[in-house]
Amino acid sequence: MRHFGHISPSVRKDLFHQEPAEFTATSPAATLAAALGATLYSPATRPQLARDIRKQAALGVVSMVLCLEDSISDADVVGGEENLVRQFAALHEDPAELPLLFIRVREPEQIPDLVHRLGGSAARLAGFVLPKFSESRGMAFLDAVAQAEAASGQPRLYAMPVLETPELLHLETRVEALAGISRTVNKYRERVLALRLGVTDFCSAYGLRRTPDMTAYDVQIVAGVIADVVNVLSRADGTGFTVTGPVWEYFRSQQRLFKPQLRRSPFLEEGVEELRTALIEHDLDGLLREIELDRANGLLGKTCIHPAHVTPVHALSVVSHEEFSDAQDILRPERGGGGVMRSAYTNKMNEVKPHRAWAERTMLRAEVFGVAKEEVGFVDLLTAGLQV
C-alpha cells in the first residue's frame, strides 16, 4: 500500500518532491499508526461489503473499520457477524491490494469468536476497534485480542481503543479515567496501534451536536477533552500513542449559518474556483479547517464516515516542502548540540532542541504521505486525488 498509489506514477512525479513510501500490514507499528490516514467506517451489514472494500482501495483508502457497534441496530449484530464471515471469505483469495481492515466489536467475547469463524481469511484482518474503552473494560478487550491472535496464528492483530465514555468527559472523573486508560494501554503497548476519539458520544452526553460550520474545537467541552487526552496519552517523550482525529458527520449540502470559512487564497490559480465552490456546497470547508486543527492539536489521521472525506484528509496530510526543509535542518547531525537558525524559507526561527520532536514527527509523516514539491499545494493534491 501507499498513499496516492491510486494515481498514476507520472502524476505523482509531478506532485511530490519525495513520494509516499510503500508499507504493508507487517510494517513497524509506528509506520502503520502514522499511515492510517482517513479511516473509513462502514456498517458490517452491507451486502456487497467485499466489493465496497475493493472499490475504496482503488480510490486511495488505506484503512477501513467494519462496524458491528453503533452503526447497526442491536437486532442486526448476528447478521452482521455472519456477513463479515462471508465477505472476508470472498476477500481471502483476492490478489488485489486491500486496505488495513479492522472490525469494531461490541463486547470482548466477539473477538476470539469472530477470528475462529473467519478461519484462514483472518489473514486479511489487521485488528479490532474497541468501543467505550476504559480501564475496567479495556483489559478484557485487549486480553481477547491477544488470545485471538495466539489461537489464529496471525503474526499480529492490533487494537484501536475508542475513547468516548462519560467518565472521560466529566470533569470530576476525567483525571482518574485518563490515568486508568494510560495504565491499561501501556500494559499492551506493542498491540495498541492508535487511540481514537469518540466525539459524537462526547457531544451526546450533553445533548449537543455541532453544525457543519463548526469544528470539534469550537465545542469547548469537547475541545477540553481532546486537549487532556493528548496531554496524557500522546506525549512526544516516547511514552505517547498516536491519537486520531474525530469524525466529521456531514456530507450533504445544508443551509449555512455563517460565511464560508475556506480561505480564497489557495484557490486563486486558474481553474480551481469551481473546486472551491464544490467544496463549500458540500460543507467540506469546515472539514478542512478541522483537519488543520487536528494536526495543530497533536492528532494524526481521522475517522471518516463518507468516501468524500478521504481525499481531503490525505491531501492535507502531505508534508509541505517548507515543513520538510525545516525538519531536515533541525535534524541535521551537526545540529545535535542545539542552537537556533533562520529557516531556509527565511520566514521563521528554527530552534533545534525545542523543535526536534516536531521535526521527528514531521519526517514520519513525510515518509508515509510524501513531501510536496515546492510549488505544489493542497489544491493540486486534492484535484489529483479526486480525478481518479
Residue, then its C-alpha position, 0 to 999 in steps of 0.5 A: m500500500r501507499h498513499f496516492g498509489h491510486i494515481s498514476p506514477s507520472v502524476r505523482k512525479d509531478l506532485f511530490h518532491q519525495e513520494p509516499a513510501e510503500f508499507t504493508a500490514t507487517s510494517p513497524a507499528a509506528t509506520l502503520a499508526a502514522a499511515l492510517g490516514a482517513t479511516l473509513y467506517s462502514p456498517a458490517t451489514r452491507p451486502q456487497l461489503a467485499r466489493d465496497i472494500r475493493k472499490q475504496a482501495a482503488l480510490g486511495v483508502v488505506s484503512m477501513v473499520l467494519c462496524l458491528e457497534d453503533s452503526i447497526s441496530d442491536a437486532d442486526v449484530v448476528g447478521g452482521e457477524e455472519n456477513l463479515v464471515r462471508q465477505f472476508a471469505a470472498l476477500h481471502e483469495d483476492p490478489a488485489e491490494l486491500p486496505l488495513l481492515f479492522i472490525r469494531v466489536r461490541e463486547p470482548e467475547q466477539i473477538p476470539d469468536l469472530v477470528h475462529r469463524l473467519g478461519g484462514s481469511a483472518a489473514r486479511l484482518a489487521g485488528f479490532v476497534l474497541p468501543k467505550f474503552s476504559e480501564s475496567r473494560g479495556m483489559a478484557f478487550l485487549d486480553a481477547v485480542a491477544q488470545a485471538e491472535a495466539a489461537s489464529g496464528q496471525p503474526r499480529l492483530y492490533a487494537m484501536p481503543v475508542l475513547e468516548t465514555p462519560e467518565l472521560l468527559h466529566l470533569e470530576t472523573r476525567v483525571e482518574a479515567l485518563a490515568g486508568i486508560s494510560r495504565t491499561v494501554n501501556k500494559y499492551r503497548e506493542r498491540v495498541l496501534a492508535l487511540r481514537l476519539g469518540v466525539t459524537d458520544f462526547c457531544s451526546a452526553y450533553g445533548l449537543r451536536r455541532t453544525p457543519d460550520m463548526t469544528a470539534y474545537d469550537v465545542q469547548i467541552v469537547a475541545g477540553v477533552i481532546a486537549d487532556v487526552v493528548n496531554v496524557l496519552s500522546r506525549a512526544d517523550g516516547t511514552g505517547f500513542t498516536v491519537t486520531g482525529p474525530v469524525w466529521e458527520y456531514f456530507r450533504s449540502q445544508q443551509r449555512l449559518f455563517k460565511p464560508q470559512l475556506r480561505r480564497s487564497p489557495f484557490l486563486e490559480e486558474g481553474v480551481e474556483e469551481l473546486r472551491t465552490a464544490l467544496i463549500e456546497h458540500d460543507l467540506d470547508g469546515l472539514l478542512r479547517e478541522i483537519e488543520l486543527d487536528r494536526a495543530n492539536g497533536l492528532l494524526g489521521k481521522t475517522c471518516i464516515h463518507p468516501a468524500h472525506v478521504t481525499p481531503v484528509h490525505a491531501l492535507s496530510v502531505v508534508s509541505h516542502e517548507e515543513f520538510s526543509d525545516a525538519q531536515d535542518i533541525l535534524r541535521p547531525e551537526r545540529g545535535g548540540g542545539g542552537v537556533m537558525r533562520s529557516a531556509y524559507t527565511n520566514k521563521m526561527n528554527e530552534v533545534k532542541p525545542h523543535r526536534a520532536w516536531a521535526e521527528r514527527t514531521m519526517l514520519r509523516a513525510e515518509v508515509f504521505g510524501v513531501a510536496k514539491e515546492e510549488v505544489g499545494f493542497v489544491d493540486l493534491l486534492t484535484a489529483g486525488l479526486q480525478v481518479 
